[in-house]
């Protein structure tokens, strides 16, 4: 009986050692591991989105390419600065109703037209680069964007104009969303105009020229 117990104890020890060695082998360098980015900047780098992922046309007035629709599948987009050698200068409704979550706009763009980010419910913030001078009607209408950074270069935004039926640039954004311009933060609030779910105060629009119905 004693011999049997000794034998069982030895076997238990052997089994324990084998288990430990087997477990250790799972952490060897040969085992695939999740990729690790060297830096936050490297992780955030997005390749330029191919021109074939957009519908576009030539805008003779602005002498450049205007993007009108995004047809790609990636949720992270870097708009090309040129298409067919011609600068991309305008966006109009291009990302409306899309599932994009991140958009990088090149410095070549000067005009962002109506409904460009309409109902982009995956986006939470957007930085508009220096160089953009005009923002059209309801650019961010019913989107989930809660923070917009405007460039110092901005000179024109669409204002409420019953005569031309123009709608303000920042109308129908989420209540509580913020718009930052030259270090000042403006908050989307429920105004007196029943046509819009939320909007910026008139004092903000007074800083700019009227871009009309672009």
MARGUMI-803614 format. One record per residue (C-alpha): residue in three letters; residue number from 1; y, z, x. Coordinates in pm, whole numbers, plus 50000, padded with zeros to 5 digits. Layout:
BEGIN
R	ALA	NUM	Y	Z	X
...
This chain:
BEGIN
R	UNK	1	50000	50000	50000
R	UNK	2	50239	50086	50285
R	UNK	3	50161	49754	50458
R	UNK	4	50236	49571	50136
R	UNK	5	50579	49743	50107
R	UNK	6	50660	49663	50469
R	UNK	7	50569	49298	50417
R	UNK	8	50785	49278	50104
R	UNK	9	51079	49437	50284
R	UNK	10	51052	49184	50568
R	UNK	11	51034	48895	50323
R	UNK	12	51341	49029	50139
R	UNK	13	51538	49042	50461
R	UNK	14	51436	48687	50553
R	UNK	15	51537	48563	50208
R	UNK	16	51875	48742	50235
R	UNK	17	51950	48593	50579
R	UNK	18	51855	48244	50458
R	UNK	19	52084	48280	50158
R	UNK	20	52378	48383	50375
R	UNK	21	52323	48090	50613
R	UNK	22	52298	47847	50323
R	UNK	23	52620	47976	50173
R	UNK	24	52793	47945	50507
R	UNK	25	52684	47584	50543
R	UNK	26	52876	47496	50224
R	UNK	27	53206	47568	50396
R	UNK	28	53144	47344	50696
R	UNK	29	53393	47063	50775
R	UNK	30	53146	46808	50636
R	UNK	31	53212	46926	50282
R	UNK	32	53479	46725	50092
R	UNK	33	53794	46923	50021
R	UNK	34	54096	46862	49800
R	UNK	35	54373	46670	49976
R	UNK	36	54655	46878	50118
R	UNK	37	55006	46733	50148
R	UNK	38	55188	46795	50473
R	UNK	39	55514	46867	50293
R	UNK	40	55678	46872	49952
R	UNK	41	55868	46556	50045
R	UNK	42	55545	46374	50126
R	UNK	43	55389	46488	49799
R	UNK	44	55690	46363	49603
R	UNK	45	55708	46021	49768
R	UNK	46	55661	45741	49516
R	UNK	47	55600	45378	49615
R	UNK	48	55833	45115	49473
R	UNK	49	55714	45000	49132
R	UNK	50	55618	44629	49131
R	UNK	51	55855	44385	48960
R	UNK	52	55562	44272	48747
R	UNK	53	55569	44610	48570
R	UNK	54	55904	44522	48409
R	UNK	55	56047	44269	48171
R	UNK	56	56389	44158	48289
R	UNK	57	56661	43895	48268
R	UNK	58	56962	43781	48465
R	UNK	59	57296	43925	48350
R	UNK	60	57562	43666	48433
R	UNK	61	57848	43907	48364
R	UNK	62	57719	44171	48604
R	UNK	63	57567	43911	48837
R	UNK	64	57236	44087	48869
R	UNK	65	56903	44174	48709
R	UNK	66	56888	44379	48389
R	UNK	67	56558	44557	48319
R	UNK	68	56470	44556	47948
R	UNK	69	56119	44701	47926
R	UNK	70	55870	44892	48140
R	UNK	71	55517	44759	48093
R	UNK	72	55341	44952	48368
R	UNK	73	55102	45244	48332
R	UNK	74	55222	45485	48602
R	UNK	75	55411	45791	48479
R	UNK	76	55612	45802	48803
R	UNK	77	55845	45508	48856
R	UNK	78	56066	45397	49143
R	UNK	79	56281	45107	49025
R	UNK	80	56309	44830	49286
R	UNK	81	56657	44768	49426
R	UNK	82	56603	44392	49410
R	UNK	83	56383	44151	49215
R	UNK	84	56341	43797	49345
R	UNK	85	56614	43875	49596
R	UNK	86	56869	43963	49323
R	UNK	87	57004	44320	49287
R	UNK	88	56891	44527	48989
R	UNK	89	57223	44628	48832
R	UNK	90	57149	44727	48471
R	UNK	91	56894	44915	48257
R	UNK	92	56881	44868	47880
R	UNK	93	56620	45039	47663
R	UNK	94	56371	44992	47946
R	UNK	95	56186	45325	47919
R	UNK	96	56229	45385	47545
R	UNK	97	55915	45532	47382
R	UNK	98	55728	45526	47716
R	UNK	99	55522	45807	47866
R	UNK	100	55707	45816	48199
R	UNK	101	55768	46159	48348
R	UNK	102	55973	46072	48655
R	UNK	103	56215	45784	48723
R	UNK	104	56404	45708	49043
R	UNK	105	56704	45477	48997
R	UNK	106	56832	45274	49296
R	UNK	107	57196	45280	49405
R	UNK	108	57228	44913	49306
R	UNK	109	57235	45007	48935
R	UNK	110	57585	45028	48782
R	UNK	111	57514	45013	48407
R	UNK	112	57266	45210	48195
R	UNK	113	57263	45077	47840
R	UNK	114	57162	45204	47499
R	UNK	115	56836	45391	47441
R	UNK	116	56717	45353	47800
R	UNK	117	56539	45690	47788
R	UNK	118	56496	45716	47411
R	UNK	119	56203	45941	47314
R	UNK	120	56085	45986	47671
R	UNK	121	55900	46302	47578
R	UNK	122	55742	46355	47918
R	UNK	123	56069	46379	48112
R	UNK	124	56256	46706	48157
R	UNK	125	56531	46612	48402
R	UNK	126	56709	46309	48547
R	UNK	127	56949	46250	48834
R	UNK	128	57166	45941	48796
R	UNK	129	57262	45806	49139
R	UNK	130	57610	45743	49272
R	UNK	131	57705	45387	49190
R	UNK	132	57645	45406	48815
R	UNK	133	57981	45355	48639
R	UNK	134	57884	45292	48275
R	UNK	135	57656	45474	48030
R	UNK	136	57592	45315	47689
R	UNK	137	57501	45446	47345
R	UNK	138	57248	45725	47286
R	UNK	139	57089	45674	47629
R	UNK	140	56879	45992	47593
R	UNK	141	56823	45993	47217
R	UNK	142	56543	46226	47098
R	UNK	143	56402	46265	47449
R	UNK	144	56276	46588	47604
R	UNK	145	56527	46566	47890
R	UNK	146	56695	46905	47929
R	UNK	147	56902	46839	48240
R	UNK	148	57108	46535	48342
R	UNK	149	57300	46513	48669
R	UNK	150	57586	46261	48654
R	UNK	151	57741	46091	48959
R	UNK	152	58109	46111	49054
R	UNK	153	58118	45732	49024
R	UNK	154	58085	45746	48643
R	UNK	155	58397	45611	48465
R	UNK	156	58281	45491	48120
R	UNK	157	58066	45647	47846
R	UNK	158	58015	45539	47486
R	UNK	159	58220	45741	47237
R	UNK	160	58195	45791	46864
R	UNK	161	58375	45492	46711
R	UNK	162	58333	45438	46335
R	UNK	163	58521	45107	46356
R	UNK	164	58271	44947	46593
R	UNK	165	57982	45169	46479
R	UNK	166	57936	45288	46836
R	UNK	167	57744	45611	46901
R	UNK	168	57814	45864	47180
R	UNK	169	57614	45845	47500
R	UNK	170	57477	46198	47476
R	UNK	171	57416	46214	47101
R	UNK	172	57078	46327	46968
R	UNK	173	56974	46506	47287
R	UNK	174	56787	46840	47257
R	UNK	175	57010	47134	47167
R	UNK	176	57072	47347	47475
R	UNK	177	57025	47060	47721
R	UNK	178	57282	47048	48000
R	UNK	179	57485	46769	48156
R	UNK	180	57640	46831	48498
R	UNK	181	57945	46635	48614
R	UNK	182	58155	46715	48922
R	UNK	183	58021	47068	48937
R	UNK	184	58090	47144	48571
R	UNK	185	57806	47208	48328
R	UNK	186	57832	47094	47966
R	UNK	187	57584	47198	47698
R	UNK	188	57448	46991	47412
R	UNK	189	57538	47167	47087
R	UNK	190	57527	47105	46716
R	UNK	191	57859	46944	46630
R	UNK	192	58035	46881	46302
R	UNK	193	57920	46519	46280
R	UNK	194	57607	46508	46057
R	UNK	195	57504	46175	46214
R	UNK	196	57386	46347	46533
R	UNK	197	57136	46626	46594
R	UNK	198	57323	46737	46905
R	UNK	199	57609	46615	47121
R	UNK	200	57856	46710	47391
R	UNK	201	58201	46844	47297
R	UNK	202	58493	46602	47264
R	UNK	203	58654	46752	47575
R	UNK	204	58378	46598	47785
R	UNK	205	58423	46249	47640
R	UNK	206	58796	46271	47701
R	UNK	207	58724	46257	48074
R	UNK	208	58609	45894	48049
R	UNK	209	58700	45549	47926
R	UNK	210	58506	45416	47627
R	UNK	211	58205	45203	47719
R	UNK	212	58167	45086	47359
R	UNK	213	57833	44957	47227
R	UNK	214	57675	44856	47559
